[in-house]
Amino acid sequence: MSITKLSELKARRAGAVASSESLKRRVMICAGTGCVANGSLEVYDALVAAAQKAGLPVKIELITHDKDSDVPNATYVGKSGCHGFCEMGPLLHIMPDDILYCKVKPKHADDIIATTVEKGEIIDKLLYKDPVSKKRKTGSKDIPFYAGQTRIALKNCGHIDPESLDAYLGADGFAALEKALSSMAPKEVIEEVIASGIRGRGGAGFPAGRKWKTCASIESTERFVICNGDEGDPGAFMDRSIMEGDPFGVIEGLMLAGFAVGAKQGYIYVRHEYPLAVERLQKAIEALRKEGLLGNKILGSDFSFDVAINRGGGAFVCGESTALMRSLEGKIGEPRAKYIRSVVKGLNDKPTVLNNVETLICIPEIIASGGAAFAATGTPKSSGTKAFSLVGKVKNTGLVEVPMGTTLQEIIYDIGGGIIKDKPFKAVQTGGPSGGCLPASKLDLPVDFDTLTEAGSMMGSGGMIVMDDHTCMVDVARYFIDFLVGESCGKCVPCREGLKQLSWILTRICEGKGKMEDLDLIERLLNLLEGSSLCALGKSAANPVRSTLQYFRDEYIAHIEEKRCPGGVCRELVTFTITDACTGCGICKRNCPVEAISGEKKSMHVIDQDICTRCGACYGVCPFDAITVK
């Protein structure tokens, strides 16, 4: 059933809303990458089978325009995108009751259908258990992980079927496009984006509205809009989850960008490692073409627009705008000099707007509710919300979205639950390889573009890696530099050779072979990278090293002068020993890969230092903190 008029879109959306409201319950299993890897699709199959076995009226597809698909008072069993609370997956959300079940397995399906769906009773053992109060929490609003969040970019993830156009329409999908095509000129759309104050969520933080306005002002017969889904920061998965969980929303945002700047063609550039995102985006594109919402004269207007997906080869440098565009053109993904701006000469030397996934997913909300409403959240210079992938040594790993200006303390402790095993917090790394490491003294820092930059880090795309006291900051700096050595395109000498020299010096320090003069040499190399590299990969490579030197210089000195690694990580500089806190449980012995640990059951164990490879496996598994690092 094709949608060719604004009136038909309104009717279809009204039907989708009515269909959703007619359901008795919606049972949604998370089908994001993390939960799928943990068996959520098997849970889905078991739920469908259990509902059918119980003889329940059940729907497994949301189709609102086909009367034959109507099932009165039905229970809908469906799949959603990432719910965010990855630590507790697979997650099952039952609506409208707002019951959230954690770590669900196929064996729980019969009980869920019989107890919760049929009788409306709650299964306590599947609820989230608060580690402080020890009380079970029924709904997502009661769980601290969700209570501290404000969701705009992630509002549909975990709540709707990402492969259903009708599910998206039922969540006010394409209301913003309808508003733009029916009552707004392209210039007015740009003005709303400017009024929102939204800055690019891909890392640089450039005002999106200014970029759109410049592109629209350039005389050209052809323009392009591009969605950058080439998320490559270690530990980051915000854009991945959005593309998997709300592909129609990403496309609507791209369409609004195309309408605003006068582009007829849009591209979504997705990194090769995101097959599920590609699959769901492609299904969404095909559904929209079939319904007439992509193609010529959309909804009877003069606006014609189509979308194509291009897959990146996994090169981190192709997250840089000009390198990405060269890759789209079929050329080697190398950046070009910045004196040529992409909004003037971008893809195929035509005016081009490039925004990342999280930026574009916010555009429908901005147009539907107005730029001022979006700007009311966050801070004056960093409006709206920001999504982060919260990972590392934090209890509640997952995907979070908070208003700009929320402190690191609130994100890591209130939402993230604090450090695993309540160990001391050492640092948080924000912004990926381009960001920096901030110490405990910066936990009260509000998270926004400018504040993080002033502190020696950056927002980046939104990766946030939390570290405890068993972390070596010199090794962390070396890790990110080694990552960039492999990802540098090699086009400019400062980046190509400077990163290698940095890696060599940091490796020598980690091995206990460093000299104090190395620290001055590192500073000179950092200045060279910042001042002479062609693109942001090299220019920002200084951040992880400089921030660790700034806040953890004592660790560098300990490696060089004392031949000691305070974090107990660098193998050449550590010794693991077992203390009298040992209970003789044997866990360390069973996990030692070289059989260096000996001892009888319930007796104190001993590490043979001649055999020990200092891998740290024993330290990581000891439940009694009976192993020390010197």
C-alpha positions as CSV (number, residue, x, y, z in Angstrom):
1,M,0.0,0.0,0.0
2,S,1.8,3.1,-1.3
3,I,1.7,6.4,0.7
4,T,1.5,9.1,-1.9
5,K,-0.2,12.0,0.0
6,L,0.2,13.8,3.3
7,S,-3.3,12.7,4.2
8,E,-2.5,9.1,3.5
9,L,0.6,9.3,5.8
10,K,-1.6,10.8,8.6
11,A,-4.1,8.0,8.2
12,R,-1.5,5.4,8.2
13,R,0.1,6.8,11.4
14,A,-3.3,7.1,13.1
15,G,-3.9,3.4,12.2
16,A,-0.5,2.4,13.6
17,V,-1.2,4.3,16.9
18,A,-4.7,2.7,17.2
19,S,-3.3,-0.8,16.4
20,S,-0.7,-0.4,19.1
21,E,-3.2,0.8,21.7
22,S,-5.5,-2.1,20.9
23,L,-2.8,-4.6,22.0
24,K,-3.3,-6.2,25.4
25,R,0.5,-6.3,25.9
26,R,3.7,-5.9,24.0
27,V,6.5,-8.3,24.9
28,M,9.7,-7.0,23.5
29,I,13.0,-8.9,23.6
30,C,16.2,-6.9,22.9
31,A,17.7,-7.8,19.6
32,G,20.7,-5.5,19.6
33,T,24.0,-7.0,18.8
34,G,25.0,-7.6,22.4
35,C,21.8,-9.4,23.4
36,V,21.7,-11.3,20.1
37,A,25.2,-12.6,20.9
38,N,23.8,-13.7,24.3
39,G,20.9,-15.7,22.9
40,S,18.0,-13.2,22.7
41,L,16.8,-14.6,19.3
42,E,16.4,-18.0,20.9
43,V,14.4,-16.4,23.7
44,Y,12.2,-14.8,21.1
45,D,11.5,-18.1,19.4
46,A,10.8,-19.7,22.7
47,L,8.3,-16.9,23.7
48,V,6.4,-17.2,20.4
49,A,6.2,-21.0,20.8
50,A,5.1,-20.6,24.4
51,A,2.3,-18.1,23.5
52,Q,1.1,-20.3,20.7
53,K,1.1,-23.4,22.9
54,A,-0.9,-21.5,25.5
55,G,-3.5,-20.6,22.8
56,L,-3.1,-16.9,23.3
57,P,-4.1,-14.4,20.6
58,V,-0.7,-13.4,19.5
59,K,0.8,-11.1,16.8
60,I,4.4,-11.4,15.7
61,E,4.1,-8.6,13.0
62,L,2.8,-5.0,13.3
63,I,0.8,-4.5,10.2
64,T,-1.8,-1.7,10.4
65,H,-3.1,-1.4,6.9
66,D,-4.1,-5.0,6.3
67,K,-7.5,-5.8,8.0
68,D,-6.8,-9.6,7.7
69,S,-3.9,-9.1,10.2
70,D,-6.1,-7.8,13.0
71,V,-6.1,-10.0,16.1
72,P,-8.4,-8.6,18.8
73,N,-7.0,-8.1,22.3
74,A,-3.7,-9.7,21.1
75,T,-0.3,-9.9,22.8
76,Y,2.4,-8.7,20.5
77,V,5.7,-10.6,20.8
78,G,8.4,-8.7,19.0
79,K,12.1,-7.7,18.8
80,S,13.5,-4.3,19.6
81,G,16.8,-2.5,19.3
82,C,19.3,-2.1,22.1
83,H,17.7,-1.3,25.4
84,G,21.0,0.0,26.7
85,F,21.5,-2.0,29.9
86,C,23.9,-4.4,28.3
87,E,25.3,-5.7,31.6
88,M,21.8,-7.3,32.3
89,G,21.0,-8.7,28.9
90,P,19.2,-10.3,27.3
91,L,16.5,-7.8,28.4
92,L,12.7,-8.4,28.1
93,H,10.4,-5.4,28.3
94,I,6.7,-5.9,28.8
95,M,4.5,-2.9,28.1
96,P,2.3,-1.1,29.0
97,D,3.0,-2.7,32.4
98,D,6.7,-1.5,32.3
99,I,8.1,-4.7,33.5
100,L,11.7,-5.3,32.8
101,Y,13.2,-8.8,33.0
102,C,17.0,-9.2,33.1
103,K,19.2,-12.0,31.8
104,V,16.3,-13.9,30.3
105,K,16.9,-17.3,28.8
106,P,14.8,-19.6,26.6
107,K,13.9,-21.7,29.7
108,H,12.1,-18.8,31.2
109,A,9.7,-18.4,28.2
110,D,6.9,-20.7,29.4
111,D,6.9,-19.1,32.9
112,I,6.8,-15.5,31.4
113,I,3.8,-16.3,29.2
114,A,1.9,-18.3,31.9
115,T,2.6,-16.0,34.9
116,T,3.1,-12.5,33.5
117,V,1.3,-12.4,30.2
118,E,-1.7,-14.6,31.1
119,K,-2.1,-13.8,34.8
120,G,-0.5,-10.4,35.0
121,E,1.8,-11.5,37.9
122,I,5.5,-10.6,38.2
123,I,8.4,-13.1,38.4
124,D,10.6,-11.7,41.1
125,K,13.7,-13.7,40.2
126,L,13.9,-12.1,36.7
127,L,13.7,-8.5,38.0
128,Y,16.7,-6.3,38.5
129,K,18.1,-6.5,42.0
130,D,19.5,-3.2,43.4
131,P,23.0,-4.0,44.7
132,V,22.6,-1.4,47.5
133,S,19.1,-1.8,48.8
134,K,18.9,-5.5,47.7
135,K,15.3,-4.8,46.5
136,R,13.9,-6.0,43.2
137,K,12.9,-3.2,40.8
138,T,9.9,-3.8,38.6
139,G,10.2,-1.2,35.8
140,S,12.9,0.6,34.0
141,K,11.9,3.9,35.7
142,D,12.8,2.4,39.1
143,I,16.3,1.3,38.1
144,P,19.0,4.0,38.7
145,F,20.6,3.1,35.4
146,Y,17.6,4.5,33.5
147,A,16.3,7.0,36.1
148,G,19.2,9.3,35.5
149,Q,18.8,9.4,31.7
150,T,17.0,11.7,29.3
151,R,16.5,10.0,25.9
152,I,16.2,11.8,22.6
153,A,18.6,10.0,20.3
154,L,17.7,6.6,21.9
155,K,14.0,7.2,22.6
156,N,12.9,4.4,20.2
157,C,15.7,2.0,20.9
158,G,14.3,-0.8,23.0
159,H,10.7,0.2,22.5
160,I,9.8,-0.5,18.9
161,D,10.5,-3.1,16.3
162,P,13.3,-1.6,14.2
163,E,12.3,-3.6,11.1
164,S,8.6,-2.4,11.1
165,L,7.6,0.8,9.3
166,D,4.3,0.7,11.1
167,A,6.0,0.5,14.5
168,Y,8.0,3.6,13.6
169,L,4.8,5.4,12.4
170,G,3.1,4.4,15.6
171,A,5.9,6.3,17.5
172,D,5.2,9.5,15.6
173,G,7.6,8.5,12.8
174,F,7.8,10.8,9.8
175,A,5.7,13.5,11.7
176,A,8.7,15.8,11.3
177,L,9.0,15.1,7.5
178,E,5.3,15.7,7.2
179,K,5.6,19.0,9.0
180,A,8.5,20.1,6.9
181,L,6.9,19.2,3.5
182,S,3.5,20.6,4.4
183,S,4.3,23.9,6.2
184,M,8.0,24.7,6.1
185,A,10.5,26.0,3.5
186,P,14.0,24.5,3.4
187,K,15.3,27.7,5.0
188,E,12.9,27.4,7.9
189,V,14.2,23.9,8.6
190,I,17.7,25.2,8.7
191,E,16.7,28.0,11.1
192,E,15.1,25.5,13.5
193,V,18.4,23.4,13.5
194,I,20.3,26.6,14.1
195,A,17.9,27.5,17.0
196,S,18.4,24.1,18.5
197,G,22.1,24.8,18.9
198,I,22.9,21.2,18.1
199,R,26.6,20.5,17.6
200,G,27.9,17.6,15.6
201,R,28.0,14.4,17.8
202,G,30.8,12.9,15.7
203,G,33.6,14.5,17.7
204,A,34.4,17.9,16.4
205,G,31.3,19.6,17.8
206,F,30.7,21.9,14.8
207,P,27.3,23.6,14.8
208,A,25.1,21.5,12.5
209,G,22.9,24.4,11.5
210,R,25.8,26.5,10.3
211,K,27.1,23.7,8.2
212,W,23.6,23.2,6.6
213,K,23.2,26.9,5.9
214,T,26.6,27.2,4.2
215,C,25.9,24.2,2.0
216,A,22.5,25.5,0.9
217,S,24.0,28.9,0.0
218,I,26.5,27.5,-2.5
219,E,25.5,27.7,-6.1
220,S,25.4,24.2,-7.5
221,T,23.2,21.9,-9.6
222,E,23.8,19.0,-7.3
223,R,24.3,18.5,-3.5
224,F,24.7,15.5,-1.3
225,V,24.0,14.6,2.3
226,I,25.9,11.8,4.1
227,C,25.3,10.0,7.3
228,N,28.6,9.0,8.9
229,G,28.2,5.5,10.5
230,D,31.9,4.7,10.5
231,E,32.1,4.6,14.3
232,G,35.6,3.3,15.0
233,D,36.6,4.4,18.6
234,P,37.5,1.4,20.8
235,G,34.7,0.8,23.2
236,A,32.1,2.9,21.3
237,F,28.8,1.5,20.0
238,M,26.3,4.4,20.2
239,D,25.9,4.8,16.4
240,R,25.8,1.1,15.9
241,S,23.0,0.7,18.4
242,I,21.0,3.6,16.9
243,M,21.3,2.3,13.3
244,E,20.3,-1.2,14.5
245,G,17.5,0.0,16.8
246,D,16.0,3.0,14.9
247,P,17.0,2.8,11.2
248,F,13.8,4.7,10.1
249,G,14.7,7.5,12.4
250,V,18.2,7.8,10.9
251,I,16.8,7.9,7.4
252,E,14.1,10.5,8.4
253,G,16.9,12.7,9.8
254,L,18.9,12.3,6.6
255,M,15.8,13.1,4.5
256,L,15.2,16.3,6.4
257,A,18.9,17.3,5.9
258,G,18.4,16.6,2.1
259,F,15.2,18.7,2.1
260,A,16.9,21.6,3.9
261,V,20.0,21.9,1.7
262,G,18.4,20.9,-1.6
263,A,20.0,17.4,-2.0
264,K,18.3,14.6,-3.9
265,Q,20.7,11.8,-2.9
266,G,21.8,10.7,0.5
267,Y,24.4,8.1,1.6
268,I,24.8,6.1,4.8
269,Y,28.4,5.1,5.2
270,V,28.6,2.1,7.6
271,R,31.7,0.4,8.8
272,H,32.2,-3.2,7.7
273,E,32.0,-4.6,11.2
274,Y,28.3,-3.6,11.6
275,P,26.4,-6.2,9.5
276,L,23.2,-6.1,11.6
277,A,23.0,-2.3,11.2
278,V,23.5,-2.7,7.4
279,E,20.8,-5.3,7.3
280,R,18.2,-3.3,9.1
281,L,19.0,0.0,7.3
282,Q,18.6,-1.8,4.0
283,K,15.3,-3.3,5.0
284,A,14.1,0.2,6.0
285,I,15.2,1.7,2.7
286,E,13.4,-1.0,0.7
287,A,10.3,-0.6,2.8
288,L,10.3,3.2,2.2
289,R,10.8,2.8,-1.5
290,K,7.9,0.4,-1.7
291,E,5.7,2.8,0.2
292,G,6.7,5.8,-1.9
293,L,8.5,7.5,1.0
294,L,11.7,7.5,-0.9
295,G,11.9,8.3,-4.6
296,N,10.3,11.0,-6.8
297,K,7.9,13.6,-5.5
298,I,7.6,12.3,-2.0
299,L,4.1,12.7,-0.5
300,G,3.0,14.6,-3.6
301,S,5.6,17.4,-3.0
302,D,8.4,18.6,-5.2
303,F,10.9,16.9,-2.9
304,S,12.6,13.9,-4.5
305,F,15.2,11.9,-2.5
306,D,16.8,8.5,-2.3
307,V,19.3,6.8,0.0
308,A,22.2,4.3,-0.7
309,I,24.3,2.4,1.8
310,N,28.1,2.2,1.4
311,R,30.2,-0.1,3.5
312,G,33.5,1.0,4.8
313,G,36.5,-1.4,5.0
314,G,37.1,-0.8,8.7
315,A,39.7,2.0,8.3
316,F,39.5,4.3,11.3
317,V,40.7,7.3,9.2
318,C,37.6,7.0,7.1
319,G,35.7,8.5,10.0
320,E,37.3,11.8,9.0
321,S,34.9,13.6,6.6
322,T,37.1,14.1,3.6
323,A,38.6,10.6,3.8
324,L,35.1,9.2,4.0
325,M,34.1,11.1,0.9
326,R,37.1,9.8,-1.0
327,S,36.2,6.3,0.0
328,L,32.6,6.9,-1.3
329,E,34.1,8.0,-4.6
330,G,36.0,4.7,-4.8
331,K,39.4,6.2,-4.0
332,I,41.9,5.5,-1.2
333,G,40.5,6.8,2.1
334,E,42.9,9.6,2.7
335,P,42.1,13.1,4.1
336,R,42.7,16.3,2.2
337,A,43.8,19.7,3.3
338,K,41.1,21.6,5.3
339,Y,41.3,24.8,3.3
340,I,38.8,23.2,1.0
341,R,35.6,22.8,3.0
342,S,33.3,19.9,2.2
343,V,30.2,22.1,2.3
344,V,31.6,23.9,-0.7
345,K,33.4,21.0,-2.4
346,G,32.7,17.6,-0.9
347,L,31.6,14.4,-2.6
348,N,32.3,14.5,-6.3
349,D,33.4,18.1,-5.7
350,K,29.8,19.1,-5.0
351,P,28.5,20.9,-1.8
352,T,28.1,18.2,0.8
353,V,26.7,18.0,4.3
354,L,28.1,15.2,6.5
355,N,26.7,14.5,10.0
356,N,27.1,11.4,12.1
357,V,24.3,9.0,13.1
358,E,23.5,10.6,16.5
359,T,23.3,14.1,15.1
360,L,20.8,13.0,12.4
361,I,18.6,11.0,14.7
362,C,18.0,14.2,16.7
363,I,16.8,16.1,13.7
364,P,13.2,14.7,13.6
365,E,12.7,15.7,17.2
366,I,14.1,19.2,16.6
367,I,11.8,19.8,13.6
368,A,8.7,18.2,15.3
369,S,9.1,19.9,18.7
370,G,11.0,23.0,17.6
371,G,14.6,24.1,18.0
372,A,13.9,26.0,21.2
373,A,12.6,22.9,23.0
374,F,15.8,21.0,22.1
375,A,18.0,23.9,23.2
376,A,16.2,24.0,26.6
377,T,18.1,20.7,27.5
378,G,21.8,20.8,28.2
379,T,24.0,23.8,28.5
380,P,24.0,27.1,26.6
381,K,27.0,26.1,24.5
382,S,26.3,22.4,24.3
383,S,22.5,21.9,23.9
384,G,20.5,18.7,24.0
385,T,21.7,15.3,25.2
386,K,24.6,13.0,24.5
387,A,24.8,9.3,24.2
388,F,27.7,7.4,25.7
389,S,28.9,3.8,25.6
390,L,29.9,3.3,29.2
391,V,32.4,0.5,29.4
392,G,35.4,-0.7,31.3
393,K,35.7,-1.2,35.1
394,V,32.2,0.0,35.8
395,K,29.4,-2.1,37.2
396,N,26.6,-1.1,34.8
397,T,28.1,-1.2,31.3
398,G,25.9,-0.2,28.5
399,L,24.5,2.6,26.5
400,V,23.4,5.8,28.3
401,E,22.0,9.2,27.2
402,V,22.2,12.2,29.5
403,P,21.7,16.0,29.2
404,M,24.8,17.9,28.3
405,G,26.4,19.2,31.5
406,T,25.8,16.0,33.5
407,T,28.9,15.4,35.6
408,L,31.3,12.4,35.2
409,Q,30.4,11.5,38.8
410,E,26.8,11.2,37.9
411,I,27.4,9.1,34.8
412,I,29.9,6.7,36.4
413,Y,28.5,6.4,39.9
414,D,24.8,7.2,39.8
415,I,24.0,5.6,36.4
416,G,27.0,3.3,36.1
417,G,26.8,2.0,39.6
418,G,30.5,2.8,40.4
419,I,33.6,0.7,40.1
420,I,33.5,-3.1,40.0
421,K,34.2,-4.6,43.4
422,D,34.2,-1.0,44.7
423,K,37.8,-0.6,43.9
424,P,39.3,2.9,43.7
425,F,38.6,4.9,40.6
426,K,41.7,5.9,38.7
427,A,40.6,7.5,35.4
428,V,38.0,7.8,32.7
429,Q,39.0,8.0,29.1
430,T,36.6,10.0,26.9
431,G,36.7,10.6,23.2
432,G,38.5,7.4,22.1
433,P,42.0,7.6,20.6
434,S,41.4,11.3,20.1
435,G,40.4,12.0,23.7
436,G,42.2,12.1,27.0
437,C,42.3,10.4,30.4
438,L,40.8,12.4,33.3
439,P,41.6,11.6,37.0
440,A,39.4,11.3,40.1
441,S,39.9,15.1,40.7
442,K,37.9,15.7,37.6
443,L,34.8,13.6,38.5
444,D,32.8,16.8,39.2
445,L,33.5,18.0,35.7
446,P,30.3,18.7,33.6
447,V,30.4,16.7,30.4
448,D,30.1,19.1,27.4
449,F,32.2,19.9,24.4
450,D,34.1,22.9,25.7
451,T,34.7,21.7,29.3
452,L,36.2,18.4,28.3
453,T,38.4,20.1,25.7
454,E,39.7,22.5,28.3
455,A,40.5,19.6,30.7
456,G,42.7,17.9,28.0
457,S,40.2,15.5,26.6
458,M,37.3,15.8,24.2
459,M,33.7,14.6,23.7
460,G,34.6,12.5,20.6
461,S,31.7,10.3,19.4
462,G,30.9,9.3,23.0
463,G,33.1,6.4,24.1
464,M,33.7,6.4,27.9
465,I,36.1,3.9,29.3
466,V,36.3,3.7,33.1
467,M,39.5,2.5,34.8
468,D,40.3,1.3,38.3
469,D,43.5,1.3,40.3
470,H,44.8,-1.8,38.4
471,T,45.5,0.2,35.3
472,C,48.8,1.5,34.1
473,M,48.3,5.0,32.5
474,V,51.6,4.7,30.5
475,D,50.3,1.4,29.1
476,V,46.9,3.1,28.3
477,A,48.7,5.9,26.3
478,R,50.8,3.2,24.5
479,Y,47.6,1.3,23.6
480,F,45.9,4.2,22.0
481,I,49.1,5.3,20.1
482,D,49.6,1.7,18.9
483,F,46.0,1.7,17.7
484,L,46.6,4.9,15.7
485,V,49.9,3.6,14.3
486,G,47.9,0.9,12.6
487,E,45.1,3.2,11.5
488,S,47.1,6.1,10.1
489,C,46.7,6.4,6.4
490,G,50.4,7.4,6.1
491,K,49.8,10.3,3.8
492,C,51.6,12.9,6.0
493,V,55.0,12.4,7.5
494,P,54.3,13.9,11.0
495,C,51.5,11.4,11.6
496,R,53.1,8.4,9.8
497,E,56.5,8.7,11.5
498,G,55.7,10.7,14.6
499,L,53.2,8.0,15.9
500,K,55.8,5.3,15.4
501,Q,58.4,7.2,17.4
502,L,55.8,7.8,20.2
503,S,55.0,4.1,20.3
504,W,58.7,3.1,20.5
505,I,59.4,5.5,23.3
506,L,56.3,4.5,25.3
507,T,57.1,0.8,24.8
508,R,60.6,1.4,26.2
509,I,59.2,3.1,29.2
510,C,56.7,0.3,29.8
511,E,59.6,-2.2,29.6
512,G,61.6,-0.3,32.2
513,K,64.1,1.0,29.7
514,G,63.0,4.6,29.6
515,K,65.0,7.8,30.5
516,M,63.8,11.0,32.0
517,E,64.8,12.9,28.8
518,D,62.2,10.7,27.0
519,L,59.5,12.9,28.6
520,D,60.8,16.0,26.9
521,L,61.1,14.2,23.6
522,I,57.5,13.0,24.0
523,E,56.4,16.6,24.5
524,R,58.2,17.7,21.3
525,L,56.6,14.9,19.3
526,L,53.1,15.8,20.6
527,N,53.6,19.4,19.5
528,L,54.7,18.2,16.1
529,L,51.7,16.0,15.7
530,E,49.3,18.8,16.8
531,G,50.8,21.5,14.6
532,S,51.8,19.6,11.4
533,S,49.4,16.6,10.8
534,L,47.1,16.8,7.9
535,C,43.9,15.6,9.7
536,A,42.4,15.2,13.1
537,L,43.7,11.6,13.5
538,G,47.3,12.9,13.9
539,K,46.4,16.3,15.4
540,S,44.4,14.8,18.3
541,A,46.7,11.8,18.8
542,A,48.5,13.9,21.4
543,N,45.5,13.9,23.7
544,P,45.8,10.5,25.4
545,V,49.5,10.9,25.9
546,R,49.4,14.5,27.0
547,S,46.6,14.0,29.4
548,T,48.3,11.0,31.1
549,L,51.5,13.1,31.4
550,Q,49.6,15.9,32.8
551,Y,47.6,14.0,35.4
552,F,49.7,10.8,36.0
553,R,53.3,12.0,35.5
554,D,54.3,10.2,38.7
555,E,53.5,6.9,36.9
556,Y,55.9,7.7,34.1
557,I,58.6,8.6,36.6
558,A,58.0,5.4,38.6
559,H,58.5,3.4,35.4
560,I,61.7,5.3,34.5
561,E,63.4,5.9,37.9
562,E,62.0,3.2,40.1
563,K,61.5,0.5,37.4
564,R,58.1,0.0,38.9
565,C,54.6,-0.1,37.4
566,P,52.1,1.3,40.0
567,G,49.2,-0.2,38.1
568,G,50.7,-3.7,38.2
569,V,50.3,-4.1,34.4
570,C,53.7,-3.9,32.7
571,R,55.1,-7.4,32.8
572,E,58.7,-6.5,32.9
573,L,58.1,-4.4,36.0
574,V,55.7,-6.4,38.2
575,T,55.8,-9.3,40.6
576,F,52.7,-11.1,41.8
577,T,52.7,-12.7,45.2
578,I,50.1,-14.5,47.3
579,T,49.5,-13.1,50.8
580,D,48.2,-14.9,53.9
581,A,44.7,-13.8,52.9
582,C,44.7,-16.9,50.7
583,T,42.0,-19.4,51.6
584,G,43.4,-22.2,49.4
585,C,40.4,-22.2,47.1
586,G,42.6,-23.1,44.1
587,I,41.0,-20.7,41.6
588,C,44.3,-19.0,40.9
589,K,46.0,-22.3,40.4
590,R,43.4,-23.5,37.9
591,N,43.6,-20.3,35.9
592,C,47.4,-20.1,35.7
593,P,48.3,-20.8,32.0
594,V,51.9,-21.9,32.9
595,E,51.2,-23.9,36.1
596,A,53.3,-21.5,38.2
597,I,51.1,-21.8,41.3
598,S,51.2,-24.6,43.7
599,G,49.5,-25.4,47.0
600,E,47.1,-27.8,48.7
601,K,43.4,-27.3,49.1
602,K,42.6,-24.9,52.0
603,S,46.3,-24.1,52.4
604,M,48.2,-21.0,51.3
605,H,49.4,-21.2,47.7
606,V,52.7,-20.0,46.3
607,I,53.8,-18.5,43.0
608,D,57.0,-19.8,41.5
609,Q,58.6,-16.6,40.2
610,D,60.9,-18.5,37.8
611,I,57.9,-19.9,35.9
612,C,55.5,-17.0,36.3
613,T,55.0,-15.0,33.1
614,R,53.3,-12.1,34.9
615,C,50.2,-12.3,32.8
616,G,48.0,-11.3,35.8
617,A,45.4,-14.0,35.3
618,C,45.7,-15.0,39.0
619,Y,45.2,-11.4,40.1
620,G,42.1,-11.1,38.0
621,V,40.3,-14.2,39.3
622,C,41.2,-14.2,43.0
623,P,37.9,-13.6,44.9
624,F,39.6,-12.7,48.2
625,D,42.1,-10.1,47.0
626,A,44.9,-12.3,48.3
627,I,47.3,-11.6,45.4
628,T,49.3,-8.4,45.5
629,V,51.3,-6.7,42.8
630,K,54.7,-5.1,43.5
